[in-house]
Amino acid sequence: EELDRTMEVPKPVRMHWTGCPNTCGQVQVADIGFMGCMTRDENKKVVEGVDIFIGGRVGADSHLGDLIHKGVPCKDVVPVV
């Protein structure tokens, strides 16, 4: 919802989110995938965060997404995306 309010995208974007280390949410096959993790914020405090993948797809031209950002604190996800 926040992204819809702040930008226009010409086609639907598939976003998957999971906290499961076995990738139950299939973040690698989403347009944008978020894998939950623990990370540190700017004050070195341990906080909830995500690793962000982009470019995954399924079908005849399937491809696993690429990890583009590792350990992004959750409060920073929207600006990063």
Summary of the structure (lengths in Angstrom):
residues: 81
radius of gyration: 13.2
end to end distance: 12.7
largest distance: 45.0
contacts: 197
relative contact order: 0.21
helix: 19%
strand: 40%
